[in-house]
Amino acid sequence: MKPLLIAVTTLVCTAFLPANNTAAESDEAVTEWHYVGGTLSYGGAETDGLSLYINCESGRLTTTVATYAELQREGQPVKVKFSSNRGSLTVYARRELSDMDWYATGKVKDLAHFYALFQTSGNLITEVDGQKMTFALKGAAAEVEQLRKVCPVRSH
């Protein structure tokens, strides 16, 4: 009975993973940006396993992006590339396991450059281990502005 339960659980979990180089926003998925208490996320607010979280804590911006590589280990260093038609930015991150999902979490050092990526009507693309996810920026501006208010760009 256990192998069947494991197989069914695996099938259900992998059915929700975005395919390599496909948009995270399919017809079946909720495609919204949400800002709540210092955290900007993409996807359904009521679902687990969101693909992208951007969090401000103590004036520092941290990004957390879902990763889907075959071999992953806790603490493994990884580069996360964020891009839009406004440019690109690389965030140096570490892999973390949360429940059954793997994420790359890292601190954003150039807030102005990061926020500029959202100032367009196109898409935000994240790339980890050569796997890309695309997030429509439609509806993101107001939510990003709320994040910018709690985590402002500071002059050096």
C-alpha positions as CSV (number, residue, x, y, z in Angstrom):
1,M,0.0,0.0,0.0
2,K,2.9,2.4,0.8
3,P,4.4,2.3,-2.7
4,L,1.0,3.2,-4.2
5,L,0.5,6.1,-1.8
6,I,4.0,7.4,-2.6
7,A,3.4,7.1,-6.4
8,V,0.0,8.9,-6.1
9,T,1.5,11.6,-4.0
10,T,4.4,12.1,-6.4
11,L,2.0,12.2,-9.4
12,V,-0.2,14.8,-7.7
13,C,2.8,16.9,-6.6
14,T,4.5,16.9,-10.0
15,A,1.3,17.7,-11.8
16,F,1.6,21.2,-10.3
17,L,5.2,21.8,-11.3
18,P,5.7,24.3,-14.2
19,A,7.4,22.8,-17.2
20,N,10.9,24.0,-18.2
21,N,10.7,27.3,-20.2
22,T,6.9,27.5,-19.8
23,A,4.8,30.3,-18.3
24,A,4.0,29.8,-14.7
25,E,0.6,31.3,-15.6
26,S,-1.4,28.6,-17.4
27,D,-5.1,28.7,-17.9
28,E,-5.5,26.4,-14.9
29,A,-3.3,28.4,-12.6
30,V,-4.2,31.5,-10.7
31,T,-2.0,34.3,-12.1
32,E,-1.9,37.1,-9.6
33,W,0.6,39.1,-7.7
34,H,-0.2,39.5,-4.0
35,Y,1.4,41.8,-1.4
36,V,0.7,41.0,2.3
37,G,2.7,42.3,5.3
38,G,6.1,42.8,3.6
39,T,5.9,39.8,1.2
40,L,5.1,39.9,-2.5
41,S,4.2,36.6,-4.0
42,Y,3.0,35.3,-7.4
43,G,0.2,32.8,-7.7
44,G,-2.9,31.9,-5.7
45,A,-2.8,33.3,-2.2
46,E,-4.6,30.2,-1.0
47,T,-2.3,27.6,-2.6
48,D,0.9,26.0,-1.3
49,G,4.1,25.9,-3.2
50,L,4.1,29.3,-4.8
51,S,6.9,29.8,-7.3
52,L,8.1,33.2,-6.3
53,Y,8.3,35.1,-3.0
54,I,9.9,38.5,-2.4
55,N,10.2,39.4,1.3
56,C,11.3,42.6,3.1
57,E,12.6,42.0,6.6
58,S,14.5,44.7,8.5
59,G,15.0,46.7,5.4
60,R,16.6,43.8,3.5
61,L,15.0,42.3,0.4
62,T,15.1,38.5,0.0
63,T,13.9,36.5,-3.0
64,T,12.8,32.9,-2.9
65,V,12.3,31.1,-6.2
66,A,11.1,27.5,-6.7
67,T,13.8,25.2,-8.2
68,Y,13.2,21.9,-10.0
69,A,16.7,20.4,-10.6
70,E,17.1,16.7,-10.3
71,L,19.9,16.7,-7.7
72,Q,19.6,19.3,-5.0
73,R,21.0,19.6,-1.5
74,E,20.4,22.0,1.4
75,G,22.6,25.0,1.4
76,Q,23.9,24.4,-2.1
77,P,24.9,27.8,-3.7
78,V,23.0,28.7,-6.8
79,K,22.6,31.8,-9.0
80,V,19.1,33.1,-9.7
81,K,18.8,35.4,-12.8
82,F,15.9,37.8,-12.9
83,S,15.2,39.5,-16.2
84,S,12.6,41.6,-18.0
85,N,12.8,43.9,-21.0
86,R,14.3,46.4,-18.5
87,G,17.4,44.3,-18.0
88,S,18.6,41.5,-15.8
89,L,20.0,41.0,-12.3
90,T,21.7,38.0,-10.7
91,V,21.0,37.1,-7.1
92,Y,23.4,34.7,-5.3
93,A,21.3,32.3,-3.3
94,R,21.3,29.0,-1.4
95,R,19.0,26.1,-1.8
96,E,16.4,25.4,0.9
97,L,13.9,22.7,1.4
98,S,10.4,23.8,2.6
99,D,8.0,20.9,3.2
100,M,8.4,19.0,-0.1
101,D,9.5,21.9,-2.3
102,W,13.0,23.2,-3.1
103,Y,13.7,26.9,-3.3
104,A,16.7,29.2,-4.0
105,T,16.8,32.0,-1.4
106,G,19.1,35.0,-1.6
107,K,19.4,38.7,-0.7
108,V,19.0,41.4,-3.3
109,K,21.8,43.8,-3.1
110,D,20.8,46.3,-5.8
111,L,17.2,47.3,-4.9
112,A,16.9,50.0,-7.6
113,H,17.9,47.6,-10.3
114,F,15.6,44.9,-9.0
115,Y,12.6,47.2,-8.8
116,A,13.3,48.5,-12.3
117,L,12.7,44.9,-13.7
118,F,9.0,45.4,-12.7
119,Q,8.6,48.7,-14.5
120,T,7.3,47.2,-17.7
121,S,4.2,45.6,-19.1
122,G,6.0,42.4,-20.3
123,N,7.2,39.4,-18.2
124,L,9.5,38.8,-15.4
125,I,11.7,35.7,-16.1
126,T,13.5,33.8,-13.4
127,E,16.2,31.3,-14.3
128,V,17.8,28.7,-12.0
129,D,19.9,25.8,-13.3
130,G,18.9,26.7,-16.9
131,Q,15.2,26.3,-16.0
132,K,13.1,29.3,-16.7
133,M,9.8,30.4,-15.3
134,T,7.9,33.4,-16.7
135,F,5.6,35.6,-14.6
136,A,3.3,38.1,-16.3
137,L,3.8,41.5,-14.9
138,K,0.2,42.5,-15.5
139,G,-1.1,43.8,-12.1
140,A,2.3,43.8,-10.5
141,A,3.0,47.6,-10.4
142,A,0.7,48.4,-7.4
143,E,1.9,45.4,-5.4
144,V,5.6,46.1,-6.1
145,E,5.0,49.7,-5.0
146,Q,3.7,48.5,-1.6
147,L,6.9,46.4,-1.2
148,R,9.0,49.4,-2.2
149,K,7.4,51.5,0.6
150,V,8.5,49.0,3.3
151,C,11.8,48.2,1.6
152,P,12.9,51.4,0.0
153,V,16.0,52.0,-2.1
154,R,18.6,53.6,0.1
155,S,21.3,55.9,-1.1
156,H,24.8,54.8,-0.1
